[in-house]
Amino acid sequence: MNWNDLNILLTGGTGSFGRKFIEIVLNRYQPRRLIVFSRDEVKQLEMRQYFGDQAGSPLRYFIGDIRDRNRLYRAFQGVDIVIHAAALKQVPTAEYNPLEVILTNIMGSANLIEAAIDCGVQKVIALSTDKAVNPINLYGATKLCAEKLFLAAEVYAGARKTRFSVVRYGNVLGSRGSVIPLFLEQRQRGVVSVTDPRMTRFWLTLEQAVAFVCRCLEIMRGGEIFVPRLPSARVMDLAKAVAPECRVEITGIRPGEKLHETLLTEDETNRALELEDFYVVQPGPIRRWWDNSHLNGCRPLAKNFQYRSDLNQWWLDSEELRRMLELDETDAHSIRAALGG
């Protein structure tokens, strides 16, 4: 895939992932167009100020909402690649505003699929979350539905050239909604809150998330779910890494919150392939033409394999967490400074 000759569009492009994706792509490649599609004009203005708006820049800014199918049709004209990162993802917000989250995460995804097929987009990759696996909250349930829509779109597209895949990963350090900003704020008061000391999570950095999505875009054939191999961390260790001098207050697990997260269901492990640093869930039997010949060195997963944060073999120790957090905090400070925050 020649990144230097592509028209790329990101939905939710002003979010944490979108900002980092644009930074990395602009540093490494020369796309023809790099389109930020989002509904927040202020965040788009901030991005113009941060990345610059000089003549010859491939960056374009498109105000729109994925709920608006007509706006998506207009935005997708001439687009080769769509990365779908737009979502409402605050778990408590979803519980109190269920219809709004359904309209964006599910119906918005359906609109995007229609527009991508009809406008001749070549590849669409949707970002998902570990919360879509055996969901216990509305946000996770809507992301599961969105996954199903994108995988079914492979068949729905028929003879059209558009291909759809999903990338599913865990918690991103420092992203909006991450516990890290909360801990950073709380440490100024000397007390950080943890809901349950047994809690574990999968973790990766924004840069790792972007690199993985770019890699999946290059190798996808359509209908797959890509899942990176990730380290786990105990939330108590994370709290101590962020605020080692602070007292930890246990507040009790919240509705819709899991003790541990899962990245592959039991059914998916029967169809999944293991590679050196990621897993691929192969499409179901309806996609008979799909094969894995392009995945060199892939092998089936061991029987009864479970990819759960508390059963993981790869753990981050306190020093590794501090190192990752220092990088993340430095990046966050530099962006806030550039935006005058």
Phi, psi and omega in degrees: 000123181269099183296337184282357183230032186243151168255111188246135178235136175246121168280147186064033190292345179268002179282183183300312180296314183300317180298315180291321178301313181298317179302314183290315182296319179295327179284331188254333188227176176229072179295155178295312175219143176230103193258125175266115179249115179201171185255003185252105183292329181292316179294326176293320176299317178299321179292322176301317181292323183285312184271348182087156183227041184284160178299141179090352178291139177283352184290133174230149182237128186230111176284129179181166180234136182293348173289340183264098185297321181297323179292323177296318178301318179294317184291330187275001180297122178077008182273137179265318186233133173239128172250117188262099180246357182288131178190154164267120192228009175281118186301311179297322179299319180296322182294327182267345181228059190298318184294322179298318181291322177296317181297323180277305189286328181259300182293325176297321177295320178297319177299317181298319180298313179301312183294320181297317180295311185289333180268359175077026175299139183282311184224137174234128176236128184255138178271128178236190191215157175298339180289349176281349181269120184047059189294145175237002175229166185294320179304310179299321180295320179291326178288327174297315178300318179298318176304312181299321179297316183291324179288322177291334181298335177301321178279319181301327182292339179060232182278356179296159188276351186291133178243142184234135174218169183233139170248126182239123178218180187268210184287137181258124181300124173082358179288165178297130183095349177291154179287342184300308178303326178296313179298320180298322178288317184290331184295340177292338179263354176088001181223128174246145184255134176234133184287321180209126184294344180276352191295139176230155179213155167279145181225147169207162179271164176301318180297320177295321179297315180295315180299320180292318179297317179299318179295318180293324176301323183286326187256351185296144172245348179111134177091359182268159164246122179261132182229118181284153168285124185232152173279156174259159173214144174279137183298328177296320178295323179295316179298319180290328179290322181282317186225072187296336183267359187266154172281140179260126179254126179269120187256347182097140184296140184269157175303135179083006182252136179261153172290319183225155180249153180238141179250348175222132175282166179298320179295320181293327180296335177289338180250001187271152175244145181255129171241184187300317185229014175199169177242153176232121173272115183287152177299158178290181186296343179294336177262072187291335182282344184289137173222167185252023184295339180276353182261085184296131176081011181285153181210153179295154177285152178297148179300140180067017177296136176233127179255082184236146188299328181276344180257004182296149177267352185244115182238145174272127175274176187297325180292318178295320178297316180298319180297314178296321182291324177297316178297316183293319181292321178299316179297316180297318179296319182295322179290317179299320180295317180297330181266005179078020182267000000 
